[in-house]
Amino acid sequence: MSGSAPLYAEHPQDVLGQWLAWRQAGPVALVVVAATEGGSVRAPGALMAVSASGQKCGYISGGCVDADVVLQARQSIEEGKPRSLRYGSGSPFIDMPLPCGGAIDIMILPDADATEIRRCHDALVARQWAYLTLPGLDAPFCYTPKLRIRIAGRGADALALARLVRASGYGLSLQLRDGEDIEEARRDGFMDAAALQSPDSLPGLTDDPWTAFILMFHDPDWEAALLKQALSGKAFYVGAVGSKRTQERRRARLAEEGLPAIRIDRVRGPIGLVPSLRDASMLAVSALAEIIAAYRDAQHNPFAQTAVLLLAAGQSARFSNGDKLLADLDGRAVLSHPASLLQDTPVAARIAVVSPGQEGRRHLLQTTGWQTEENPDSAAGQSTSLKAGIAAIRAIPGVERVLILLADMPFVSEAHLSALHRAMAPETDAVMSSMGDVLCPPAIFSARTFDPLSNISGDAGAKKVFNSLSITETVSIPEDEAIDIDTIEDLARAASAQPA
């Protein structure tokens, strides 16, 4: 990052990038919003970087609070000691109340781990989920990549939205149809604007799960080509300008092109929160507001229509010292590790399958928020537990997919589960984890596969169904997350090899 620091940077990528740049020249503090009560300007996990000279990047609250935070951070750097501060209700700083009546708890880290900050920053730059874990923070904070918007269009509408996206600090990819628009865009500073040459030779698709695509012009041949391309990718939002009649015409054309209805249904239109706008600037604001709402949904509630199924009915037959799932691993039961996944994430249901008599497992699961289902046929193989879990999930309205976890895999991360979920496009039947050419759990399956999942037999698992499906994806799982525990020796190896 060059030039002056972005004083009110909002995204962690920008603040961490500035922290790394300043760190090359000397000490720099990282300020983290650790918790909030009531109303607050920023959410937990918001960041600020403060250099030894008092330069700042990012913001915590604004006004006198941020000014005091900068002072406190400089003192923390001088002393070389972290500081935990509270502003608002219950704070010793009675001269700095928060107008909302809430409170902000912050942590100042004068010498944070540069390797961890670099890892988190680089993951965000690479358009990946990132966790920031630092001594002094009670728990890691999870960050999503910056919103990026790809605009394909012509005329005033496309350029007005591009200006608004740039001013808002979001990522932008601008693709324009006419040479006149390209010239105007470059005069306006959009030097990377790309010319759309032919519907048969579109620029390469780079949309990721944090990209919104928006079509902002009318031309049947171009519309079909651009929408087909966008719908083949991973964009969380696909929208197109135009009236209801225009959208109906586009849907019919896409159907003629062979796209299934489930994919066509992803196209939003007419776009925007305010209908029938005629001015480019107002349309831009309306469309961007709709995109931001969809982005927040993707950030905060990606699993809302996903049921989580934890298979925990195994008999521990190869484990020579009691119940393997209740054995100690890093101070808690093996089972408690996968059972704690996505605890703070809204999901459609949490279903765990156990065998009769496994009261220790049942108690642990129920106290951590799982609905337990008993499988009296568990000795007949894993397929029976899968069938019992799917039967319970079918009774829950609105479930569109199931995320299947195994109870003896204690090191699977939430980042990997999120990667599986992001790979699950609406038309995808299933996504499995993989190590090289080997398929393994966890896996996520569409509700369209519930019948075949319920009809497998014996000790076969979901992989048998996966191999029979036509539209599937795989996501590589780190080797240390794929560890499973069957024997005492496995447990010992797991205890010595658990991820840092």
C-alpha positions, 0 to 999 in steps of 0.5 A, a space after each residue: 500500500 503506497 501513499 497516505 494511509 486510508 484514514 477511515 478504511 473499513 475492510 480488514 484487508 486495507 487495515 492489515 495491509 497498512 499495518 504491514 507497511 508501517 511495520 517495516 519502518 517500526 513499531 505499530 499497534 493493532 487495535 481490535 474491537 473485541 466486543 460490543 454492547 447495545 448500539 455501536 459504530 463498528 462490529 466486533 472484529 473491526 480493526 485500526 492500525 496506529 503507528 508509533 508516530 500517531 498515524 492511524 488507518 481504520 476507525 473504531 467509533 469516531 471523534 474523541 473515542 478514536 482520538 483517545 484510542 490513538 493516544 492509548 495505542 502510542 502509549 501501549 507501543 512505548 510500554 510494549 504492553 497490550 491494553 484492554 479498554 472499554 468505552 461507553 457504559 461501564 467505562 472509566 472514561 466518563 467524559 467519553 460516553 457513547 450517544 447510543 448508550 452502548 459500550 465498546 471493548 477494545 484490545 490494543 496489541 503493540 507487537 502483534 504477530 506479523 506472520 499471522 497478520 500477513 497470513 490473514 491479509 494474504 488470504 483476503 487478497 487471494 479472495 478467501 475467507 480468513 481467520 485472525 488469531 492472536 494472543 490477547 484475543 479471546 477468539 479468532 475473528 473471521 473475515 470475508 473478502 471485499 465485495 467486488 462488482 463486475 459491470 457489463 454494460 454501455 452508456 450512462 447507467 454502467 458508468 454511473 454505477 462504476 463511479 459509485 462502486 469506486 467511491 465506495 471502495 469496493 472492487 470493480 471490473 468494468 466491461 463496456 460495449 462501445 468504444 465511446 464508453 471506453 474512452 469516457 471511462 478512461 477519461 474518468 480514471 477507469 484505466 482497466 475498463 475492458 472492451 467487449 468485442 464479441 458475444 462469442 469471445 467474452 473476457 475470461 470468467 473470474 467471478 468468485 463467491 464474493 463477486 456480484 455481476 450486473 448486466 446494464 444494457 439491452 442487446 439479446 445476443 450479448 445478454 444471453 452470452 453474458 448471463 450464461 457465462 455469469 450463471 456458470 460461475 460462482 457470483 453470489 449475485 447475478 442481476 440485469 437491468 430492465 423491466 419485467 417484460 424484458 426479464 421474461 424475454 431474457 428467461 425465455 432466451 436462456 431456456 432456449 439456450 438450454 439452461 435449467 430453470 434452477 440456474 435461470 432463477 438466479 437472475 435478479 430483475 428488475 434490479 434495485 430497491 426502488 422500481 422504475 427509476 429513469 436517472 442513471 445516478 439513482 438507478 446506480 444507488 438503488 442497484 448497489 443497495 440491493 447488491 450490498 444486501 445480498 452481500 451481507 446475506 452471503 457474509 452473515 447467513 450462508 448456512 441458513 437453508 443448510 442442515 448439519 448432520 453429524 454421524 456419531 453412532 459408530 461402535 468404537 470397535 477398534 478402540 481398545 479403551 472405552 468410547 473413542 468419541 468421549 476420549 480426551 483430546 486437548 482437554 475435551 472429548 473427541 466428539 466435542 471438537 466436531 460438535 462445536 463447529 458452526 455453533 455461532 452460525 445460523 443453520 436450518 438444523 443440527 441433527 446428530 445420530 447416535 446408537 441406543 445406549 450411547 448416553 454420554 454422547 447424547 448428553 454431550 451433543 444435547 448440551 451443545 445444541 444438537 438434536 439427537 436421533 437414535 439409530 437402532 440399526 447402526 450395527 448394519 453400517 453407516 448407511 443406516 445412520 445416514 438414512 436416520 439423519 436424512 429422515 429427520 431433516 426431511 421433516 424440517 421445512 425449507 432445507 435445501 442442502 445437508 452438510 455431513 460431518 463425521 464425529 471421529 474427525 476432530 480437526 475439520 475447520 469452519 474455513 473448510 466447511 465454508 469452502 465446501 458451501 461456497 462451491 455449492 452452486 444452486 445447480 450443483 448436486 454435491 461437493 465432497 472434500 478430497 485429498 489428491 484423488 481420494 474423496 473423503 468427508 465432510 461433504 455437502 449434498 443438495 436436497 435433490 439427492 435425499 432419496 438416493 442418500 436414503 436408499 444406500 445400504 450396508 457400510 456404504 457412505 455418501 461417497 457412493 451417491 456422490 459418484 453417481 451424480 452428474 454435477 459435482 465439485 470437490 474441495 481440497 482438505 488440508 491433510 491435518 484436518 482430514 485426520 480421523 480416529 479409530 484406534 488408541 494409536 490414532 488418538 496418540 498421533 492426533 494429539 501430537 499432530 493437531 493443527 496449531 
